[in-house]
Amino acid sequence: MKITFYGHACLGIQINDIHVLVDPFITGNEKASHIDIDTIQADYILITHAHQDHILDVEAIAKRTDAIIVSNYEIVTHYQNLGFNGHPMNHGGSWEFEFGKLKYVNAIHTSSFPDGSYGGQPGGFVIKTYGEKSKSKSIYIAGDTALTYDMKLVGRQFDLDIAVLPIGGNFTMDVDDAITASKFLDVHRVLGYHYDTFGYIEIDKVRAKAKFDSKLRTLKLLDIGASMEI
C-alpha cells in the first residue's frame, strides 16, 4: 500500500493497481499549488464529510476519471443527482470492494455543503486490504473528528498498521488528543493531516513529533506530494 499526501486532508492510496483518493481539496490550497489535479488517478473517491475543504475537487476529478464516489447516503445521493457514480454507506456498515473491505465508522464533527445544505453525518473509514494475513494491511482514516471513545472499538476490531489522524486542533483533535487516540486505537504509527493549511490549524511540527516520540509512538508528517509505503 502506497500513501501520497496531497495536502490538508487529501490522500491518494494505491492498493495494487487500484487508486483510492480521499477528500480531494487541492486547487483551493495555496500550499498544494504544485499539484496538478489532472495527473491524479482515482478509481474511487472517499469523502468523509461535505465541507468545502474536503470536496472542492471531487467533481473535476470524478468527471475525468469516472471514479466511484463513496461516502454517506446524503453525500453520494448529492453526486448521483449530478450524474456521478456513487456507492452510499452509513455508520457501522462495510462493503467488499475490489481493493479490500471498507468500513464506515463514526466521527464527531459537522457536515454541510458549501451552500449550507445538509451533508449527512460525518464519518471515517477503515480499509483492510485483501491477501494472506502476513500481506494484508489495515489503515484507519479518521476524517475530521474530535477524540472519541469509539476509537477503542476500531482498535479492537482491526489490527491497524497505521492511523491517519487530524492534528491541527481548533476544528478537530490536536496533537495531544491524537496521541490519546493512538492509544485507543492500539497503533504506534500515525500519519498526521489536517494541519498548517491556514492559520487556525498551524502547528509546531518539531514539537509535535517530539511529543509522539516521548510516548513511544511515531508521527509521520509528509511533504505535500510525498509518499510512503506501509
C-alpha positions in Angstrom: 0.0 0.0 0.0 1.4 3.4 -1.0 0.0 6.6 0.5 0.6 10.0 -1.1 -0.2 13.2 0.8 -1.8 15.9 -1.4 -2.1 18.5 1.4 -4.7 19.3 4.1 -6.8 16.1 4.4 -6.3 14.7 0.9 -4.7 11.4 0.4 -4.0 9.1 -2.6 -3.9 5.4 -1.6 -2.6 2.9 -4.1 -3.5 -0.7 -3.4 -2.0 -2.9 -6.0 -3.4 -1.4 -9.3 -6.3 0.4 -7.7 -6.2 4.1 -6.8 -8.3 5.4 -3.9 -8.5 9.2 -3.4 -9.6 10.7 -0.1 -11.2 14.1 0.4 -9.8 16.0 -2.6 -9.1 19.6 -1.7 -6.1 20.7 -3.8 -6.9 23.7 -6.1 -8.1 25.8 -3.1 -4.9 25.1 -1.1 -2.1 27.5 -1.8 0.4 25.1 -0.2 -0.5 22.5 -2.9 -0.2 24.8 -5.9 2.4 22.5 -7.4 0.0 19.6 -7.6 -1.8 19.1 -10.9 -5.1 17.5 -10.3 -5.3 16.4 -13.9 -2.5 13.9 -13.2 -4.1 12.4 -10.1 -5.5 8.9 -10.7 -8.7 7.8 -9.0 -10.8 4.7 -9.3 -12.6 5.5 -6.1 -13.1 8.8 -4.2 -13.8 8.5 -0.4 -15.5 11.5 1.2 -15.6 11.8 5.0 -17.9 14.8 5.1 -19.3 17.6 2.9 -17.2 20.6 3.9 -15.6 22.5 1.1 -12.1 21.8 2.3 -12.8 18.1 1.6 -14.9 18.1 -1.6 -13.7 21.1 -3.7 -12.1 18.9 -6.4 -14.4 16.0 -6.3 -16.4 16.9 -9.4 -13.4 17.8 -11.6 -11.6 14.6 -10.7 -14.6 12.3 -10.9 -15.6 13.7 -14.3 -12.2 13.0 -15.7 -11.6 9.6 -14.1 -15.2 8.2 -13.8 -14.3 7.3 -10.2 -16.9 5.8 -7.9 -17.7 8.2 -5.1 -18.1 6.5 -1.7 -19.5 8.3 1.3 -22.6 8.6 3.5 -26.0 8.3 1.8 -26.6 12.1 1.6 -23.3 12.9 0.0 -23.5 10.1 -2.5 -27.1 11.0 -3.4 -26.0 14.6 -4.0 -23.3 13.5 -6.5 -25.5 10.9 -8.1 -28.1 13.6 -8.8 -25.3 15.4 -10.7 -24.7 12.3 -12.8 -21.7 10.8 -11.0 -21.2 7.2 -10.0 -21.6 6.5 -6.3 -21.8 3.9 -3.6 -23.7 5.1 -0.4 -22.7 3.8 3.0 -23.6 4.6 6.6 -22.1 4.3 10.0 -21.2 0.7 11.0 -21.6 -0.6 7.5 -19.0 -2.3 5.5 -18.6 -3.4 1.9 -16.2 -5.6 -0.1 -14.7 -3.5 -2.8 -12.0 -4.7 -5.3 -9.3 -3.1 -3.2 -10.4 -4.6 0.1 -13.0 -4.3 2.8 -14.1 -0.8 3.6 -15.9 0.1 6.9 -17.6 3.4 7.6 -17.0 4.5 11.2 -18.1 7.3 13.5 -16.6 10.8 13.6 -17.6 13.7 15.8 -17.7 16.9 13.6 -20.3 18.6 11.4 -21.1 18.2 7.7 -22.7 20.6 5.3 -22.1 21.5 1.6 -20.7 24.9 0.7 -24.3 26.2 0.0 -25.3 25.3 3.6 -27.4 22.2 2.6 -27.2 19.1 4.7 -24.3 16.8 4.2 -25.3 13.9 6.3 -23.3 12.8 9.4 -19.5 12.9 9.2 -17.5 9.7 9.3 -14.2 8.0 8.9 -13.0 4.9 7.1 -11.1 1.7 7.8 -9.6 0.0 4.8 -8.5 -3.7 5.2 -6.8 -5.0 2.1 -7.1 -8.5 0.8 -4.3 -11.1 0.9 -2.8 -13.5 3.3 -2.6 -12.4 6.9 1.1 -11.5 6.6 0.4 -9.4 3.5 -2.9 -7.7 4.3 -2.9 -4.1 5.6 -5.3 -2.1 7.6 -5.5 1.7 7.7 -7.8 4.0 9.7 -8.6 7.4 8.2 -10.3 9.4 10.9 -11.6 12.3 8.9 -12.3 15.5 10.8 -13.1 14.4 14.3 -12.8 15.1 18.0 -11.2 12.5 20.2 -13.9 9.8 20.6 -14.1 6.7 22.8 -15.4 4.9 19.7 -11.8 4.7 18.5 -11.3 1.9 21.1 -13.8 -0.2 19.1 -11.8 0.4 15.9 -8.7 -0.7 17.7 -10.3 -3.8 18.9 -11.8 -4.8 15.6 -8.8 -4.1 13.4 -5.1 -4.8 13.7 -4.1 -1.4 12.3 -0.8 -0.8 10.5 -1.3 3.0 10.6 -3.8 5.6 11.6 -4.4 8.9 9.7 -5.4 11.4 12.3 -6.1 15.2 12.2 -3.6 17.1 14.4 -4.3 20.8 13.7 -6.7 21.5 16.6 -9.4 24.1 16.7 -11.7 22.2 14.3 -10.5 18.7 15.2 -8.3 16.9 17.6 -4.9 18.4 18.3 -1.6 16.6 18.8 -2.2 15.7 22.4 -5.6 14.2 21.6 -4.1 12.4 18.6 -1.6 10.7 21.0 -4.5 9.6 23.1 -6.3 8.4 20.0 -3.3 6.3 19.0 -3.6 4.6 22.4 -7.3 3.9 22.0 -6.6 2.5 18.5 -3.6 0.5 19.8 -1.5 1.7 16.9 2.1 3.1 17.2 2.4 4.7 13.8 0.4 7.8 12.9 0.2 9.9 9.7 -0.8 13.4 10.6 -3.0 15.5 8.5 -5.4 18.5 8.6 -2.8 20.9 9.8 -0.9 24.0 8.6 -3.3 24.8 5.7 -4.4 28.0 7.3 -3.9 30.0 10.5 -6.4 28.2 12.8 -4.6 24.9 12.4 -0.9 25.8 12.2 1.3 23.6 14.5 4.9 23.3 15.6 5.9 20.2 13.7 9.1 19.6 15.6 7.3 19.8 18.9 4.5 17.6 17.7 6.9 14.8 16.6 8.8 15.1 19.9 5.5 14.6 21.9 4.8 11.4 20.0 8.4 10.2 20.5 8.0 10.8 24.2 5.1 8.4 24.3 7.0 5.8 22.2 4.9 6.5 19.2 5.8 7.8 15.7 4.2 10.8 14.0 4.9 10.9 10.3 4.4 14.2 8.5 4.7 14.1 4.7 5.6 17.0 2.5 2.8 17.7 0.0 3.2 15.4 -2.9 5.4 13.0 -1.0 4.6 9.3 -0.5 5.2 6.5 2.0 4.8 2.7 1.8 3.1 0.6 4.6 
